[in-house]
Amino acid sequence: MIILAFALSLVLLLITALHVYWGIGGIWPGRDAASCARAVGGFRGVDEMPAPFASFAVAACLGLATLWPMALEGVFATPFPKAGLAATALLIALVFLARGIAGFTPWWRRLTPEQPFVRLDLRYYSPLCLLIGLGFAILALTEFPA
């Protein structure tokens, strides 16, 4: 399970770094702010990236989630009991699974119709959310005290 925990933390760390990059004005994978917003946000009519505060808030949440698998596996000391860590990991799993599933629904597609977001979401973003959610669920359920 330690390999799964490290893999989850690494992926989440990379996603966290991307959100920090966007928060400081980065435009990859676009050519400018509008094309980046259409690639990573995809909301109808979007032509600019969210405010830096929004990117940093998401980065903060992801950064905290990055630590959770390591804490659950006992890589570093934490004041939280194992059962609390496992229960929280299960909640994190539900958030990622919900986002992953949402990406395949007509409701989400109506909300985020911009290209290339639709293509990237179906190919990468939603499946990655499902994998992250599944990873957290596996860790949570195998680490839950008997």
Backbone as CSV, one residue per row, in Angstrom:
resi,resn,N_x,N_y,N_z,CA_x,CA_y,CA_z,C_x,C_y,C_z
1,MET,0.813,-1.199,0.000,0.000,0.000,0.000,0.859,1.267,0.000
2,ILE,2.096,1.125,0.442,2.969,2.294,0.490,3.248,2.828,-0.910
3,ILE,3.329,1.941,-1.895,3.563,2.381,-3.273,2.352,3.160,-3.782
4,LEU,1.161,2.684,-3.474,-0.056,3.411,-3.845,-0.080,4.782,-3.186
5,ALA,0.276,4.838,-1.914,0.283,6.118,-1.187,1.269,7.096,-1.828
6,PHE,2.463,6.610,-2.156,3.454,7.483,-2.793,2.978,7.941,-4.175
7,ALA,2.383,7.032,-4.935,1.887,7.387,-6.273,0.792,8.446,-6.178
8,LEU,-0.153,8.260,-5.263,-1.218,9.252,-5.071,-0.640,10.603,-4.684
9,SER,0.284,10.594,-3.744,0.880,11.852,-3.301,1.642,12.545,-4.420
10,LEU,2.352,11.784,-5.224,3.099,12.364,-6.334,2.165,13.000,-7.360
11,VAL,1.120,12.274,-7.739,0.161,12.811,-8.714,-0.502,14.067,-8.158
12,LEU,-0.919,14.032,-6.911,-1.565,15.198,-6.306,-0.594,16.368,-6.161
13,LEU,0.662,16.080,-5.896,1.659,17.138,-5.816,1.827,17.834,-7.170
14,LEU,1.840,17.059,-8.238,1.947,17.645,-9.575,0.726,18.506,-9.910
15,ILE,-0.446,18.024,-9.551,-1.673,18.791,-9.803,-1.686,20.061,-8.946
16,THR,-1.202,19.958,-7.718,-1.086,21.126,-6.843,-0.161,22.165,-7.474
17,ALA,0.983,21.697,-7.962,1.949,22.606,-8.594,1.339,23.307,-9.805
18,LEU,0.540,22.578,-10.585,-0.137,23.201,-11.728,-1.058,24.326,-11.278
19,HIS,-1.797,24.110,-10.211,-2.710,25.153,-9.727,-1.951,26.366,-9.198
20,VAL,-0.821,26.139,-8.560,0.018,27.268,-8.129,0.531,28.017,-9.354
21,TYR,0.978,27.270,-10.357,1.457,27.865,-11.615,0.369,28.741,-12.246
22,TRP,-0.853,28.228,-12.306,-1.954,29.031,-12.849,-2.237,30.238,-11.962
23,GLY,-2.128,30.076,-10.665,-2.363,31.182,-9.743,-1.382,32.331,-9.926
24,ILE,-0.157,32.013,-10.340,0.831,33.079,-10.552,0.846,33.562,-12.001
25,GLY,-0.154,33.125,-12.778,-0.303,33.658,-14.129,0.121,32.743,-15.258
26,GLY,0.451,31.489,-14.959,0.841,30.545,-16.010,-0.290,30.287,-16.985
27,ILE,0.064,30.013,-18.236,-0.966,29.815,-19.267,-0.905,28.442,-19.944
28,TRP,0.021,27.574,-19.542,0.050,26.228,-20.119,-1.159,25.457,-19.639
29,PRO,-1.880,24.741,-20.423,-1.545,24.246,-21.755,-2.057,25.126,-22.893
30,GLY,-2.353,26.365,-22.601,-2.825,27.273,-23.647,-1.698,28.110,-24.216
31,ARG,-2.090,29.045,-25.087,-1.138,30.002,-25.672,-1.275,31.367,-25.012
32,ASP,-2.443,31.567,-24.385,-2.738,32.803,-23.667,-3.777,32.454,-22.600
33,ALA,-4.180,33.444,-21.810,-5.107,33.171,-20.702,-6.439,32.600,-21.190
34,ALA,-6.945,33.103,-22.306,-8.235,32.625,-22.809,-8.157,31.174,-23.258
35,SER,-7.118,30.815,-24.008,-7.015,29.432,-24.482,-6.721,28.482,-23.315
36,CYS,-5.983,28.955,-22.318,-5.739,28.132,-21.133,-7.045,27.893,-20.380
37,ALA,-7.846,28.945,-20.225,-9.129,28.818,-19.528,-10.049,27.838,-20.248
38,ARG,-10.030,27.862,-21.587,-10.858,26.920,-22.339,-10.341,25.493,-22.214
39,ALA,-9.050,25.330,-21.984,-8.466,23.989,-21.863,-8.626,23.397,-20.466
40,VAL,-8.550,24.234,-19.439,-8.563,23.685,-18.080,-9.836,24.001,-17.299
41,GLY,-10.631,24.942,-17.765,-11.882,25.285,-17.082,-13.087,24.809,-17.868
42,GLY,-13.131,25.225,-19.121,-14.151,24.749,-20.040,-15.560,25.269,-19.859
43,PHE,-15.774,26.183,-18.914,-17.133,26.679,-18.704,-17.585,27.511,-19.901
44,ARG,-18.861,27.485,-20.151,-19.450,28.173,-21.298,-19.005,29.632,-21.343
45,GLY,-18.429,30.019,-22.489,-18.039,31.405,-22.716,-16.821,31.875,-21.944
46,VAL,-16.078,30.981,-21.317,-14.927,31.391,-20.521,-13.865,32.023,-21.417
47,ASP,-13.315,33.142,-20.976,-12.259,33.787,-21.763,-11.096,34.266,-20.894
48,GLU,-11.141,33.921,-19.596,-10.016,34.250,-18.726,-9.938,33.230,-17.600
49,MET,-8.746,33.101,-17.063,-8.528,32.171,-15.958,-9.197,32.719,-14.697
50,PRO,-9.540,31.821,-13.773,-10.103,32.288,-12.503,-9.115,33.183,-11.770
51,ALA,-9.597,33.909,-10.800,-8.743,34.776,-9.985,-7.658,33.938,-9.312
52,PRO,-6.490,34.520,-9.109,-5.408,33.777,-8.446,-5.842,33.151,-7.121
53,PHE,-6.679,33.853,-6.372,-7.149,33.312,-5.091,-7.795,31.949,-5.280
54,ALA,-8.604,31.803,-6.335,-9.284,30.529,-6.586,-8.265,29.425,-6.869
55,SER,-7.271,29.719,-7.687,-6.240,28.713,-7.990,-5.465,28.338,-6.733
56,PHE,-5.139,29.340,-5.913,-4.388,29.061,-4.689,-5.240,28.301,-3.676
57,ALA,-6.540,28.569,-3.629,-7.427,27.841,-2.720,-7.499,26.366,-3.116
58,VAL,-7.628,26.105,-4.418,-7.643,24.718,-4.895,-6.296,24.068,-4.603
59,ALA,-5.206,24.798,-4.834,-3.869,24.268,-4.558,-3.715,23.916,-3.077
60,ALA,-4.260,24.740,-2.202,-4.170,24.468,-0.763,-4.912,23.186,-0.405
61,CYS,-6.097,23.017,-0.952,-6.869,21.795,-0.687,-6.150,20.564,-1.240
62,LEU,-5.637,20.685,-2.458,-4.902,19.576,-3.052,-3.615,19.284,-2.283
63,GLY,-2.957,20.336,-1.816,-1.739,20.146,-1.034,-2.010,19.367,0.243
64,LEU,-3.126,19.672,0.878,-3.498,18.924,2.083,-3.809,17.475,1.727
65,ALA,-4.535,17.278,0.628,-4.849,15.910,0.193,-3.580,15.137,-0.164
66,THR,-2.549,15.841,-0.624,-1.279,15.212,-0.966,-0.648,14.544,0.259
67,LEU,-0.824,15.145,1.414,-0.238,14.614,2.642,-0.984,13.399,3.188
68,TRP,-2.273,13.289,2.851,-3.118,12.285,3.490,-2.656,10.844,3.280
69,PRO,-2.331,10.439,2.058,-1.878,9.051,1.891,-0.617,8.753,2.699
70,MET,0.297,9.726,2.773,1.531,9.532,3.537,1.231,9.408,5.033
71,ALA,0.311,10.228,5.526,-0.076,10.159,6.937,-0.757,8.827,7.229
72,LEU,-1.600,8.400,6.330,-2.327,7.144,6.514,-1.380,5.955,6.565
73,GLU,-0.303,6.028,5.807,0.682,4.940,5.782,1.742,5.088,6.868
74,GLY,1.644,6.141,7.681,2.571,6.312,8.786,3.951,6.795,8.374
75,VAL,4.051,7.456,7.207,5.338,7.959,6.736,5.841,9.083,7.632
76,PHE,4.914,9.849,8.198,5.297,10.889,9.148,4.295,10.895,10.304
77,ALA,4.724,11.441,11.400,3.885,11.471,12.599,2.720,12.435,12.408
78,THR,1.591,12.064,12.933,0.406,12.907,12.884,-0.371,12.734,14.188
79,PRO,-1.006,13.789,14.646,-1.772,13.668,15.892,-3.135,12.999,15.693
80,PHE,-3.488,12.715,14.451,-4.803,12.160,14.163,-4.795,10.639,14.294
81,PRO,-5.857,10.078,14.840,-5.921,8.612,14.948,-6.095,7.978,13.563
82,LYS,-5.637,6.753,13.431,-5.690,6.020,12.162,-7.130,5.961,11.616
83,ALA,-8.096,5.738,12.488,-9.493,5.655,12.036,-9.955,6.993,11.459
84,GLY,-9.539,8.094,12.057,-9.904,9.414,11.541,-9.260,9.690,10.200
85,LEU,-7.996,9.298,10.058,-7.312,9.455,8.773,-7.995,8.627,7.687
86,ALA,-8.366,7.397,8.037,-9.024,6.519,7.065,-10.398,7.064,6.672
87,ALA,-11.144,7.559,7.648,-12.471,8.109,7.356,-12.359,9.340,6.458
88,THR,-11.376,10.187,6.740,-11.174,11.379,5.917,-10.708,10.992,4.518
89,ALA,-9.855,9.976,4.421,-9.419,9.492,3.106,-10.617,8.998,2.298
90,LEU,-11.572,8.381,2.969,-12.776,7.920,2.278,-13.590,9.115,1.771
91,LEU,-13.658,10.184,2.537,-14.353,11.398,2.082,-13.634,12.028,0.890
92,ILE,-12.305,12.050,0.946,-11.535,12.568,-0.189,-11.799,11.707,-1.415
93,ALA,-11.852,10.398,-1.219,-12.160,9.484,-2.324,-13.506,9.829,-2.949
94,LEU,-14.499,10.080,-2.125,-15.836,10.403,-2.639,-15.837,11.686,-3.456
95,VAL,-15.058,12.679,-3.026,-14.977,13.932,-3.779,-14.392,13.674,-5.166
96,PHE,-13.274,12.945,-5.224,-12.649,12.675,-6.517,-13.514,11.759,-7.383
97,LEU,-14.151,10.770,-6.780,-15.028,9.889,-7.559,-16.221,10.664,-8.117
98,ALA,-16.776,11.558,-7.304,-17.912,12.372,-7.776,-17.490,13.249,-8.948
99,ARG,-16.322,13.881,-8.850,-15.841,14.717,-9.964,-15.580,13.862,-11.203
100,GLY,-14.998,12.702,-11.013,-14.728,11.825,-12.143,-15.994,11.365,-12.829
101,ILE,-16.981,10.976,-12.056,-18.264,10.532,-12.629,-18.970,11.699,-13.298
102,ALA,-18.961,12.856,-12.655,-19.637,14.038,-13.210,-19.137,14.350,-14.611
103,GLY,-17.847,14.150,-14.852,-17.267,14.460,-16.151,-17.862,13.689,-17.312
104,PHE,-18.557,12.610,-17.019,-19.163,11.791,-18.068,-20.675,11.994,-18.173
105,THR,-21.207,12.998,-17.472,-22.653,13.223,-17.475,-23.045,14.347,-18.428
106,PRO,-24.248,14.278,-18.976,-24.741,15.373,-19.823,-24.808,16.699,-19.066
107,TRP,-25.126,16.656,-17.787,-25.183,17.878,-16.977,-23.830,18.595,-16.993
108,TRP,-22.753,17.865,-16.766,-21.413,18.465,-16.759,-21.050,18.980,-18.141
109,ARG,-21.432,18.251,-19.168,-21.119,18.657,-20.542,-21.836,19.950,-20.901
110,ARG,-23.073,20.135,-20.416,-23.780,21.404,-20.662,-23.101,22.554,-19.920
111,LEU,-22.555,22.261,-18.753,-21.889,23.269,-17.935,-20.511,23.634,-18.495
112,THR,-19.826,22.668,-19.092,-18.448,22.865,-19.573,-18.323,22.411,-21.029
113,PRO,-18.906,23.174,-21.965,-18.921,22.729,-23.364,-17.723,23.178,-24.208
114,GLU,-16.825,23.977,-23.627,-15.739,24.550,-24.432,-14.697,23.496,-24.815
115,GLN,-14.195,23.633,-26.032,-13.075,22.811,-26.480,-11.803,23.617,-26.260
116,PRO,-10.713,23.025,-25.917,-10.431,21.586,-25.878,-10.749,20.925,-24.540
117,PHE,-11.409,21.663,-23.608,-11.714,21.075,-22.308,-12.486,19.771,-22.433
118,VAL,-13.496,19.735,-23.280,-14.324,18.531,-23.393,-13.454,17.321,-23.735
119,ARG,-12.615,17.466,-24.723,-11.746,16.364,-25.143,-10.773,15.983,-24.021
120,LEU,-10.141,16.984,-23.416,-9.185,16.718,-22.344,-9.863,16.123,-21.113
121,ASP,-11.064,16.577,-20.825,-11.798,16.072,-19.670,-12.165,14.608,-19.859
122,LEU,-12.681,14.276,-21.027,-13.076,12.888,-21.277,-11.872,11.957,-21.348
123,ARG,-10.784,12.454,-21.870,-9.599,11.616,-22.059,-8.708,11.552,-20.817
124,TYR,-8.566,12.672,-20.097,-7.595,12.729,-19.002,-8.173,13.112,-17.648
125,TYR,-8.847,14.274,-17.563,-9.224,14.819,-16.264,-10.167,13.906,-15.485
126,SER,-11.279,13.520,-16.099,-12.251,12.679,-15.394,-11.693,11.294,-15.073
127,PRO,-11.036,10.619,-16.031,-10.441,9.319,-15.662,-9.398,9.441,-14.543
128,LEU,-8.614,10.518,-14.562,-7.622,10.704,-13.497,-8.311,10.903,-12.151
129,CYS,-9.387,11.669,-12.128,-10.143,11.845,-10.884,-10.680,10.503,-10.385
130,LEU,-11.172,9.677,-11.299,-11.665,8.351,-10.904,-10.538,7.498,-10.320
131,LEU,-9.368,7.537,-10.935,-8.237,6.754,-10.429,-7.768,7.258,-9.062
132,ILE,-7.712,8.571,-8.905,-7.327,9.134,-7.612,-8.352,8.740,-6.549
133,GLY,-9.626,8.875,-6.886,-10.683,8.488,-5.945,-10.608,7.014,-5.584
134,LEU,-10.371,6.173,-6.568,-10.240,4.736,-6.318,-9.032,4.462,-5.422
135,GLY,-7.919,5.147,-5.684,-6.729,4.980,-4.851,-6.988,5.351,-3.402
136,PHE,-7.648,6.478,-3.193,-7.979,6.886,-1.824,-8.930,5.887,-1.173
137,ALA,-9.903,5.393,-1.933,-10.847,4.424,-1.377,-10.128,3.140,-0.964
138,ILE,-9.226,2.665,-1.809,-8.470,1.452,-1.480,-7.645,1.672,-0.222
139,LEU,-6.923,2.793,-0.169,-6.128,3.081,1.028,-7.003,3.172,2.270
140,ALA,-8.111,3.871,2.154,-8.987,4.060,3.306,-9.542,2.733,3.796
141,LEU,-10.002,1.905,2.871,-10.639,0.652,3.280,-9.633,-0.375,3.774
142,THR,-8.410,-0.359,3.256,-7.410,-1.318,3.743,-6.755,-0.849,5.030
143,GLU,-6.798,0.443,5.300,-6.167,0.973,6.508,-7.143,1.151,7.652
144,PHE,-8.431,0.975,7.375,-9.412,1.153,8.438,-9.163,0.100,9.514
145,PRO,-9.057,0.529,10.757,-8.792,-0.453,11.838,-9.895,-1.499,11.921
146,ALA,-9.498,-2.702,12.152,-10.470,-3.818,12.225,-11.216,-3.816,13.545
